Amino acid sequence: MTDLSRRNLVKTSLASLALAGAGTAGAGTVGIPAASAAPASIPLVRKRLTLPTGIATGDVTTDSAVLWSRASGPGRLTARLQAVDSAGEILRGRYGFSRTIQGPLATDASDFTAKIHAKGLPSGTRFALELNFEDENGLGEAVNGTFSTAPGSSGNDRQGAPGDGTRSSNQSFVWTGDTAGQGWGINEEIGGMRGYNAMHATRPDFFIHSGDTIYADGPIAATVTEKDGQVWRNIVTEEVSKVAETLGEYRGRHRYNSLDANMRAMFAEVPVIAQWDDHETHNNWYPGQILDDARYTESNVNVLAARGRQAWQENMPIADSAALWRPGTFDAGQYQPARIYRKISRGPQLEIFCLDMRTFKSPNTDGKEPYSTNILGQEQVDWLIKEVRQSKATWKVIAADLPLGIIVPDGPVNQESLSNRDNGAPLGRELEIAGVLSAFKRDGVKNTVWLTADVHYCAAHHYSPERAAFTDFDPFWEFVAGPINAGSFGPNAMDGTFGPEVVFSKAGRFAGESPRDGENQYFGHVDLAPDGTFTASLRNANGAVLFSKTLTPER
């Protein structure tokens, strides 16, 4: 593993190993024959728990955060939080805040992962975070990180503390998708998954992973010969050598990604808002599907999805209590829909509405049914309309794991997303989204922006009723980013039902191109200024800005 401290991004300290009492081992001690019992002068060394996959925070709001890590064995997660200024110095007096929280016990039932949902935190505050696990041998290795709660409106923000120098009324974030896909894994010869380092370098307040957090259906080989003859060299583990089917193999996929130093460093300092899509289970899957894929011994996608979902929820710092995985939730081996769509409140200027466009999805067809079929499901549609209508935030960001107007084929006829290659009136899944857009207009909702990934290229789309077959909605923007470490594809054709204009798009040179030079890997960045302007930019994995658009809020 690359030493993370070289970038001063993650500071780790290994607790001193405890020494047992100096008593002599008696005759018959297990594992030590009486004749060779350890002499009293040689103490026994007790192994302390480590954090082999780093730490992460997630779903951070104005007053709460999910703290996550994984232990090397059974132990109880413990967190220490301290308010700090921008230089990392501990704040004291009226600006000070310190709390130690004892969390749940990590066991093999959750692959030794554990989460703490820290609540009642002061808004607009930067925290130094220390996580470790405790067992009968005491506290183990401590790993340090940092995060900031969203700015509030109560005047209690500590980011205005003396010596801080940060602004309490603005924030920035990044988003992308598609990690370790098409056989392009962690190649340390090129610096690993460099796109994560490029995102981290922007110093965002949080990161939306828009799905395909792993590629459970894509084996990763030790070497891959690229089109130009260069050899791509992956780090490999046993779990990534084949398609994931068992719970252990799905868990191993998440552990694999955390081997990348760039990702570990970013996750220790940048809170994650995680979404899932198809590759956490299988390409283009939908509930009830029976796979026709010779690589699998289990063809029932519901069984695979149950395992994939459990592994995903174990490894993502997701907050919604209805979605937090609990031992026994998936013991039946069947996929059980559970709510992971949720709202993340980021202060007066911003709320994030995370969609789940996989769990309640109808079967993939040509999408031209004259009646509504599911991409969200009615319960989620009702939730989205209600929450966005009631939002008092200036900007309402809809984080979608599938695009709206891009045609995403699933074979020669069927469609994976909601677009159906028909530029006319809404049909099939389009009817659900048409209902959402109409409700936003009816309720007078302003300043909605849709963000997504999935299609392995970047784009900026403007939707307007003046160009559309369906006209009962207000204009809005959709920004597309990704992949961050996967093969490049696109650009795809567009469906005209909602009147999209492709203002910008950029893709790799050919389908499946490797991430080697970083020019075909993309992420999005949003800067929300104190005056409320919303600047979205699309960037490559080298950090170059390819496109930028500044939106002024409607009041």
C-alpha positions as CSV (number, residue, x, y, z in Angstrom):
1,M,0.0,0.0,0.0
2,T,1.2,3.5,-0.8
3,D,1.9,5.6,2.3
4,L,-1.1,7.9,2.5
5,S,0.7,10.4,4.7
6,R,2.9,11.5,1.9
7,R,0.1,13.9,0.8
8,N,-0.8,14.9,4.3
9,L,-4.3,13.7,3.5
10,V,-4.8,10.9,6.0
11,K,-2.8,10.7,9.3
12,T,-2.7,7.3,10.9
13,S,-1.2,6.3,14.2
14,L,-0.8,2.8,15.3
15,A,-1.6,2.2,19.0
16,S,1.3,0.7,20.9
17,L,1.0,-3.1,21.2
18,A,-0.1,-4.2,24.7
19,L,2.1,-6.6,26.6
20,A,0.6,-9.3,28.7
21,G,1.4,-9.7,32.4
22,A,4.8,-11.2,33.1
23,G,3.3,-14.4,34.7
24,T,4.7,-17.7,33.6
25,A,2.5,-19.9,31.3
26,G,1.5,-22.9,33.2
27,A,1.7,-26.5,32.2
28,G,-1.0,-27.5,29.7
29,T,-1.4,-24.0,28.3
30,V,-3.1,-24.3,24.9
31,G,-0.6,-24.2,22.1
32,I,2.5,-24.3,24.4
33,P,3.7,-27.6,25.7
34,A,4.6,-27.7,29.3
35,A,8.2,-28.4,28.5
36,S,8.5,-25.3,26.3
37,A,6.3,-22.8,28.2
38,A,7.3,-19.2,27.7
39,P,9.6,-17.9,30.3
40,A,8.4,-15.1,32.6
41,S,10.9,-12.7,31.1
42,I,9.2,-12.8,27.6
43,P,5.8,-11.1,27.7
44,L,3.1,-12.1,25.3
45,V,2.3,-9.6,22.5
46,R,-1.4,-9.0,22.0
47,K,-2.5,-8.0,18.6
48,R,-4.5,-4.7,18.3
49,L,-7.3,-4.1,15.8
50,T,-6.5,-2.3,12.6
51,L,-8.6,-0.5,10.1
52,P,-7.6,-2.3,6.8
53,T,-9.9,-0.3,4.5
54,G,-9.6,3.1,5.9
55,I,-12.4,5.4,7.1
56,A,-15.2,7.3,5.5
57,T,-18.0,9.8,6.4
58,G,-21.3,10.2,4.6
59,D,-24.7,11.8,4.3
60,V,-23.4,14.9,6.2
61,T,-26.0,17.5,6.8
62,T,-26.1,20.7,8.8
63,D,-26.2,18.7,12.1
64,S,-25.4,15.1,11.5
65,A,-22.9,12.7,9.9
66,V,-22.4,9.0,9.4
67,L,-19.0,7.8,10.4
68,W,-17.8,4.5,8.9
69,S,-15.0,2.0,9.1
70,R,-14.1,-1.7,9.0
71,A,-12.1,-3.5,11.6
72,S,-9.6,-6.4,11.2
73,G,-11.7,-8.4,13.7
74,P,-14.5,-8.1,16.2
75,G,-14.5,-4.8,18.1
76,R,-16.6,-1.8,19.0
77,L,-16.3,1.4,16.8
78,T,-15.3,4.5,18.7
79,A,-15.2,8.0,17.3
80,R,-13.7,11.3,18.6
81,L,-14.8,14.6,17.1
82,Q,-13.2,18.0,17.7
83,A,-14.0,21.3,16.1
84,V,-11.0,22.8,14.3
85,D,-10.1,25.8,12.2
86,S,-9.0,25.7,8.6
87,A,-5.4,25.0,9.7
88,G,-6.5,22.0,11.8
89,E,-6.0,23.7,15.1
90,I,-8.5,22.8,17.8
91,L,-11.1,25.5,18.5
92,R,-11.7,26.3,22.2
93,G,-14.0,28.5,24.2
94,R,-17.3,29.6,22.6
95,Y,-16.2,28.0,19.3
96,G,-15.0,24.7,20.8
97,F,-16.7,21.3,20.4
98,S,-15.5,17.9,21.5
99,R,-17.3,14.6,21.7
100,T,-16.4,10.9,22.0
101,I,-19.0,8.5,20.7
102,Q,-19.0,4.8,21.3
103,G,-20.7,3.0,18.4
104,P,-21.9,-0.6,17.6
105,L,-20.0,-3.8,17.7
106,A,-18.4,-4.9,14.4
107,T,-18.8,-8.6,13.9
108,D,-18.4,-11.1,11.0
109,A,-22.2,-10.6,10.4
110,S,-21.4,-7.2,8.8
111,D,-17.9,-8.1,7.5
112,F,-16.6,-6.2,10.6
113,T,-17.9,-2.9,9.3
114,A,-19.7,-0.5,11.6
115,K,-21.3,2.9,11.5
116,I,-22.0,5.7,13.9
117,H,-24.8,8.2,13.0
118,A,-23.6,11.2,14.9
119,K,-26.4,13.7,15.5
120,G,-26.7,17.1,17.2
121,L,-23.5,18.5,15.6
122,P,-23.1,22.3,15.2
123,S,-23.6,23.5,11.7
124,G,-20.9,25.1,9.5
125,T,-18.2,23.3,11.6
126,R,-15.0,21.6,10.5
127,F,-14.2,18.5,12.5
128,A,-11.1,16.5,13.2
129,L,-12.1,12.9,13.3
130,E,-10.4,9.9,14.9
131,L,-11.9,6.4,14.5
132,N,-10.7,3.2,16.0
133,F,-12.1,-0.1,17.3
134,E,-11.8,-1.5,20.8
135,D,-11.8,-5.1,22.0
136,E,-10.5,-6.9,25.1
137,N,-7.0,-5.7,24.2
138,G,-8.0,-2.1,24.3
139,L,-8.2,0.6,21.6
140,G,-6.6,-0.4,18.3
141,E,-5.1,1.5,15.4
142,A,-6.5,5.1,15.1
143,V,-7.1,6.6,11.7
144,N,-7.7,10.3,11.4
145,G,-9.8,12.3,8.9
146,T,-11.9,15.4,8.7
147,F,-15.2,16.7,7.5
148,S,-17.4,19.8,7.7
149,T,-21.1,20.0,8.5
150,A,-23.2,22.1,6.1
151,P,-23.7,25.8,6.8
152,G,-26.7,26.6,8.8
153,S,-29.0,29.6,9.2
154,S,-28.9,29.9,13.0
155,G,-25.7,31.9,13.3
156,N,-24.0,29.1,15.2
157,D,-21.6,28.2,12.4
158,R,-18.1,27.7,13.8
159,Q,-16.5,28.3,10.3
160,G,-16.5,32.0,11.1
161,A,-14.3,31.4,14.1
162,P,-11.1,33.4,14.5
163,G,-8.3,32.0,12.5
164,D,-10.6,30.0,10.3
165,G,-10.8,32.1,7.2
166,T,-13.5,30.0,5.5
167,R,-16.8,31.3,4.3
168,S,-19.9,30.0,6.0
169,S,-22.3,30.7,3.2
170,N,-20.9,28.8,0.3
171,Q,-19.9,25.2,-0.5
172,S,-18.7,23.0,-3.3
173,F,-19.1,19.4,-4.2
174,V,-18.1,16.9,-6.9
175,W,-19.9,14.0,-8.5
176,T,-19.2,11.1,-10.8
177,G,-19.8,7.3,-11.2
178,D,-18.4,4.1,-12.6
179,T,-15.4,2.8,-10.5
180,A,-13.2,-0.1,-11.6
181,G,-15.2,-1.1,-14.7
182,Q,-14.5,-3.0,-17.9
183,G,-11.5,-4.7,-16.3
184,W,-9.7,-1.4,-15.6
185,G,-8.8,-1.7,-11.9
186,I,-6.1,-0.2,-9.8
187,N,-2.9,0.3,-11.8
188,E,-0.2,1.6,-9.5
189,E,2.1,2.2,-12.4
190,I,0.1,5.2,-13.4
191,G,-0.7,6.3,-9.9
192,G,-3.8,4.2,-9.2
193,M,-7.3,5.7,-9.6
194,R,-6.1,9.2,-10.3
195,G,-9.5,10.6,-10.8
196,Y,-10.1,10.4,-7.1
197,N,-7.0,12.5,-6.5
198,A,-8.2,15.1,-9.0
199,M,-11.6,15.4,-7.3
200,H,-9.9,15.6,-3.9
201,A,-7.6,18.4,-5.1
202,T,-10.7,20.6,-5.6
203,R,-11.3,20.5,-1.8
204,P,-15.0,19.7,-2.1
205,D,-17.4,19.7,0.9
206,F,-18.9,16.4,-0.2
207,F,-18.9,13.9,-3.1
208,I,-21.9,12.2,-4.8
209,H,-21.1,8.8,-6.1
210,S,-23.9,8.4,-8.7
211,G,-23.8,4.6,-8.9
212,D,-21.7,1.8,-10.1
213,T,-19.6,2.0,-7.0
214,I,-18.2,-1.4,-8.0
215,Y,-18.4,-3.6,-11.0
216,A,-19.5,-6.9,-9.5
217,D,-20.1,-8.4,-13.0
218,G,-16.7,-7.5,-14.4
219,P,-13.6,-9.7,-13.6
220,I,-10.3,-7.9,-13.2
221,A,-7.2,-9.6,-14.6
222,A,-3.6,-9.0,-13.6
223,T,-2.8,-7.6,-17.1
224,V,-4.8,-6.2,-20.0
225,T,-3.3,-5.4,-23.4
226,E,-4.6,-2.1,-24.6
227,K,-5.5,-1.3,-28.2
228,D,-2.2,0.5,-28.8
229,G,-0.2,-2.5,-27.3
230,Q,0.5,-1.0,-23.9
231,V,0.0,-3.4,-21.0
232,W,-2.2,-2.3,-18.2
233,R,-1.3,-3.9,-14.9
234,N,-3.9,-4.3,-12.2
235,I,-3.7,-5.0,-8.5
236,V,-5.8,-8.2,-8.2
237,T,-7.4,-10.1,-5.4
238,E,-9.2,-13.5,-5.4
239,E,-12.6,-11.8,-5.2
240,V,-12.2,-9.8,-8.4
241,S,-11.0,-12.8,-10.5
242,K,-14.5,-13.8,-11.4
243,V,-18.0,-12.4,-11.4
244,A,-19.4,-11.8,-7.9
245,E,-22.1,-14.3,-6.8
246,T,-21.5,-15.0,-3.1
247,L,-21.8,-12.5,-0.3
248,G,-18.1,-12.8,0.2
249,E,-17.3,-12.0,-3.4
250,Y,-19.5,-8.9,-3.4
251,R,-17.9,-7.7,-0.2
252,G,-14.5,-8.4,-1.7
253,R,-15.3,-6.0,-4.6
254,H,-15.8,-3.1,-2.2
255,R,-12.6,-4.0,-0.3
256,Y,-10.7,-4.1,-3.6
257,N,-11.6,-0.5,-4.4
258,S,-10.4,0.7,-1.0
259,L,-7.0,-0.6,-1.8
260,D,-6.5,2.5,-3.9
261,A,-4.6,5.2,-2.0
262,N,-6.4,8.0,-3.8
263,M,-9.8,6.8,-2.9
264,R,-8.9,6.1,0.7
265,A,-7.4,9.6,1.1
266,M,-10.4,11.3,-0.4
267,F,-12.9,9.3,1.6
268,A,-11.1,10.2,4.8
269,E,-11.6,13.9,4.1
270,V,-14.6,14.2,1.8
271,P,-18.1,13.0,2.9
272,V,-19.8,10.6,0.5
273,I,-23.4,10.5,-0.7
274,A,-23.6,7.1,-2.2
275,Q,-26.1,5.8,-4.8
276,W,-26.3,2.3,-6.3
277,D,-27.1,1.4,-9.9
278,D,-26.8,-1.9,-11.8
279,H,-23.1,-3.0,-11.6
280,E,-23.3,-3.4,-7.8
281,T,-25.2,-6.6,-8.8
282,H,-25.2,-7.2,-12.6
283,N,-25.3,-5.2,-15.8
284,N,-28.8,-3.6,-16.5
285,W,-30.6,-5.8,-14.0
286,Y,-34.1,-5.4,-12.8
287,P,-36.1,-7.1,-10.0
288,G,-37.3,-10.6,-10.9
289,Q,-34.9,-11.0,-13.8
290,I,-33.6,-14.5,-14.6
291,L,-30.1,-14.1,-16.1
292,D,-28.9,-15.6,-19.3
293,D,-25.3,-15.4,-18.5
294,A,-23.1,-18.5,-18.6
295,R,-20.6,-17.0,-16.2
296,Y,-23.1,-17.4,-13.3
297,T,-24.1,-20.5,-11.4
298,E,-26.9,-18.5,-9.8
299,S,-29.3,-17.1,-12.4
300,N,-32.0,-15.5,-10.1
301,V,-31.0,-11.9,-10.0
302,N,-33.1,-11.4,-6.8
303,V,-30.7,-13.7,-4.9
304,L,-27.7,-11.9,-6.3
305,A,-29.2,-8.5,-5.6
306,A,-29.8,-9.4,-2.0
307,R,-26.2,-10.2,-1.6
308,G,-25.0,-7.2,-3.6
309,R,-27.2,-4.9,-1.7
310,Q,-26.1,-6.2,1.7
311,A,-22.4,-5.7,0.7
312,W,-23.1,-2.2,-0.6
313,Q,-24.9,-1.1,2.5
314,E,-22.2,-2.5,4.7
315,N,-19.6,-0.5,2.9
316,M,-21.4,2.8,2.3
317,P,-21.8,5.5,4.9
318,I,-25.5,5.8,4.3
319,A,-27.7,7.5,6.9
320,D,-31.3,6.6,6.4
321,S,-32.3,4.3,9.2
322,A,-34.7,2.4,7.0
323,A,-31.7,1.5,4.8
324,L,-29.0,0.8,7.4
325,W,-28.2,-2.9,7.0
326,R,-28.9,-5.0,10.1
327,P,-27.8,-8.6,10.6
328,G,-30.6,-10.8,9.4
329,T,-32.1,-8.4,6.9
330,F,-31.2,-10.5,3.9
331,D,-30.9,-13.9,5.6
332,A,-33.6,-15.3,3.4
333,G,-31.4,-14.8,0.3
334,Q,-34.1,-12.9,-1.5
335,Y,-34.0,-9.4,-2.7
336,Q,-36.2,-7.2,-0.4
337,P,-36.7,-3.6,-1.5
338,A,-35.7,-1.2,1.2
339,R,-35.7,2.5,1.0
340,I,-32.3,4.1,0.1
341,Y,-33.8,7.2,-1.7
342,R,-33.4,10.1,0.7
343,K,-32.9,13.8,1.2
344,I,-29.6,15.4,2.4
345,S,-30.1,18.9,3.7
346,R,-27.1,21.1,3.0
347,G,-28.3,24.3,4.5
348,P,-30.4,27.2,3.2
349,Q,-29.0,27.1,-0.3
350,L,-28.9,23.4,-1.1
351,E,-30.7,20.1,-0.7
352,I,-29.8,16.9,-2.4
353,F,-32.6,14.4,-3.4
354,C,-31.0,11.0,-3.9
355,L,-33.0,8.8,-6.2
356,D,-33.1,5.0,-6.4
357,M,-33.8,4.1,-10.0
358,R,-33.0,0.4,-9.6
359,T,-34.9,-1.1,-6.7
360,F,-38.4,-0.5,-8.0
361,K,-37.6,-0.7,-11.7
362,S,-40.0,-2.5,-14.1
363,P,-38.5,-5.0,-16.6
364,N,-36.5,-3.7,-19.5
365,T,-38.7,-3.5,-22.6
366,D,-38.8,-1.3,-25.6
367,G,-40.4,1.3,-23.3
368,K,-43.3,2.1,-25.5
369,E,-46.2,0.9,-23.3
370,P,-49.2,3.3,-23.5
371,Y,-49.4,3.2,-19.7
372,S,-46.9,4.1,-17.0
373,T,-44.2,1.6,-16.0
374,N,-41.7,2.1,-13.2
375,I,-38.4,3.7,-13.0
376,L,-39.0,5.1,-9.5
377,G,-42.2,3.5,-8.3
378,Q,-45.2,5.4,-7.1
379,E,-44.1,5.6,-3.5
380,Q,-40.8,7.2,-4.5
381,V,-42.5,9.5,-7.0
382,D,-44.9,10.8,-4.3
383,W,-42.0,11.3,-1.9
384,L,-39.9,13.2,-4.4
385,I,-42.8,15.5,-5.4
386,K,-43.6,16.2,-1.7
387,E,-40.1,16.8,-0.5
388,V,-39.1,19.0,-3.4
389,R,-42.3,21.0,-3.0
390,Q,-41.7,21.6,0.7
391,S,-38.0,22.4,0.3
392,K,-37.0,25.9,1.3
393,A,-33.5,25.5,-0.2
394,T,-32.5,27.8,-3.0
395,W,-31.3,24.9,-5.2
396,K,-32.8,21.4,-5.4
397,V,-30.3,18.9,-6.8
398,I,-31.9,15.7,-8.1
399,A,-29.1,13.1,-7.9
400,A,-30.2,10.4,-10.4
401,D,-28.4,7.1,-11.1
402,L,-29.8,7.0,-14.7
403,P,-30.0,9.9,-17.2
404,L,-33.3,11.3,-18.4
405,G,-32.9,12.0,-22.2
406,I,-30.0,9.8,-23.1
407,I,-30.9,6.6,-24.9
408,V,-29.3,3.7,-23.0
409,P,-30.0,0.4,-24.9
410,D,-30.2,-3.0,-23.3
411,G,-29.7,-5.1,-26.4
412,P,-31.1,-4.3,-29.9
413,V,-34.6,-3.5,-28.7
414,N,-35.0,-3.0,-25.0
415,Q,-34.1,0.1,-23.0
416,E,-32.2,0.3,-19.7
417,S,-33.2,3.9,-18.7
418,L,-36.5,5.7,-19.3
419,S,-35.9,7.0,-22.9
420,N,-37.4,4.8,-25.6
421,R,-36.1,6.1,-29.0
422,D,-39.5,7.7,-29.6
423,N,-39.5,11.5,-29.8
424,G,-43.3,11.7,-29.3
425,A,-45.5,11.9,-26.2
426,P,-44.3,10.1,-23.0
427,L,-44.7,6.3,-22.9
428,G,-43.8,3.6,-20.4
429,R,-41.3,4.8,-17.9
430,E,-41.3,8.3,-19.4
431,L,-44.8,8.8,-18.0
432,E,-43.5,8.6,-14.4
433,I,-40.9,11.4,-15.0
434,A,-43.5,13.4,-16.9
435,G,-45.7,13.4,-13.8
436,V,-42.8,14.5,-11.7
437,L,-41.9,17.4,-14.0
438,S,-45.5,18.5,-14.3
439,A,-45.9,18.5,-10.5
440,F,-42.8,20.7,-10.1
441,K,-44.3,23.2,-12.5
442,R,-47.7,23.0,-10.8
443,D,-46.2,23.6,-7.4
444,G,-44.1,26.5,-8.6
445,V,-40.8,24.7,-7.8
446,K,-37.8,26.7,-9.0
447,N,-34.1,26.0,-9.4
448,T,-34.0,22.2,-9.9
449,V,-30.8,20.7,-11.4
450,W,-30.4,17.0,-12.3
451,L,-27.0,15.3,-11.9
452,T,-26.2,11.8,-13.1
453,A,-23.5,9.5,-14.5
454,D,-23.9,5.9,-15.9
455,V,-23.1,6.4,-19.6
456,H,-19.3,6.8,-19.4
457,Y,-19.0,10.2,-20.9
458,C,-19.7,13.8,-19.8
459,A,-22.4,16.1,-21.1
460,A,-24.5,19.2,-20.4
461,H,-28.2,19.0,-21.4
462,H,-30.8,21.8,-21.3
463,Y,-34.4,20.6,-21.3
464,S,-37.1,23.0,-22.5
465,P,-40.8,22.6,-23.4
466,E,-40.3,24.7,-26.5
467,R,-38.4,21.8,-28.1
468,A,-40.4,18.9,-26.5
469,A,-43.2,16.7,-27.4
470,F,-44.3,16.9,-23.8
471,T,-44.6,20.5,-22.7
472,D,-46.1,20.6,-19.2
473,F,-42.8,21.4,-17.4
474,D,-40.4,24.3,-16.7
475,P,-36.9,24.3,-18.3
476,F,-34.1,22.7,-16.4
477,W,-30.5,21.5,-16.7
478,E,-29.0,18.0,-16.5
479,F,-25.3,17.5,-16.1
480,V,-23.6,14.1,-16.8
481,A,-20.2,13.0,-15.5
482,G,-18.2,9.8,-15.4
483,P,-16.5,7.4,-15.6
484,I,-13.9,8.0,-12.9
485,N,-12.0,4.7,-13.4
486,A,-13.6,2.6,-16.1
487,G,-13.8,2.2,-19.9
488,S,-15.1,5.1,-22.0
489,F,-18.2,5.0,-24.1
490,G,-20.6,7.3,-26.0
491,P,-21.8,9.8,-26.8
492,N,-25.2,8.3,-27.1
493,A,-28.2,9.4,-29.1
494,M,-30.9,11.5,-27.4
495,D,-34.6,11.1,-27.0
496,G,-36.6,14.2,-27.9
497,T,-39.7,13.7,-25.6
498,F,-38.6,16.2,-23.0
499,G,-36.8,18.5,-25.5
500,P,-33.1,18.1,-24.6
501,E,-30.5,20.2,-26.2
502,V,-26.9,18.8,-26.0
503,V,-25.0,22.0,-25.1
504,F,-21.8,20.0,-24.5
505,S,-20.5,16.5,-24.6
506,K,-17.2,14.8,-24.6
507,A,-16.3,11.1,-24.8
508,G,-13.2,8.9,-25.2
509,R,-11.7,8.1,-28.5
510,F,-13.3,4.6,-28.8
511,A,-15.5,2.2,-26.8
512,G,-13.8,0.6,-23.8
513,E,-10.7,2.9,-23.9
514,S,-8.6,2.5,-20.8
515,P,-8.3,5.3,-18.2
516,R,-4.5,5.5,-18.7
517,D,-4.1,9.2,-19.7
518,G,-7.0,10.5,-17.7
519,E,-8.4,12.5,-20.6
520,N,-11.4,10.2,-21.0
521,Q,-12.4,10.0,-17.3
522,Y,-14.7,12.7,-16.1
523,F,-16.2,14.2,-13.0
524,G,-18.5,17.2,-12.3
525,H,-17.8,20.0,-9.9
526,V,-20.4,22.5,-8.4
527,D,-19.5,25.7,-6.7
528,L,-22.3,27.4,-4.9
529,A,-21.4,31.0,-4.2
530,P,-22.6,33.2,-1.4
531,D,-24.9,35.1,-3.8
532,G,-26.6,31.8,-4.7
533,T,-25.1,31.4,-8.2
534,F,-24.6,27.7,-9.1
535,T,-21.6,27.0,-11.3
536,A,-21.4,23.5,-12.7
537,S,-18.2,22.4,-14.5
538,L,-17.2,19.2,-16.2
539,R,-13.6,18.1,-15.7
540,N,-11.3,15.3,-16.7
541,A,-9.3,13.1,-14.4
542,N,-6.3,15.4,-14.8
543,G,-8.3,18.2,-13.4
544,A,-8.7,20.2,-16.6
545,V,-12.0,22.1,-16.9
546,L,-13.8,21.1,-20.1
547,F,-17.1,23.0,-19.7
548,S,-18.6,25.4,-17.3
549,K,-22.1,26.8,-16.8
550,T,-23.2,29.4,-14.2
551,L,-26.9,29.3,-13.3
552,T,-28.6,32.3,-11.5
553,P,-31.3,31.3,-9.1
554,E,-34.9,32.3,-9.8
555,R,-36.4,34.0,-6.7
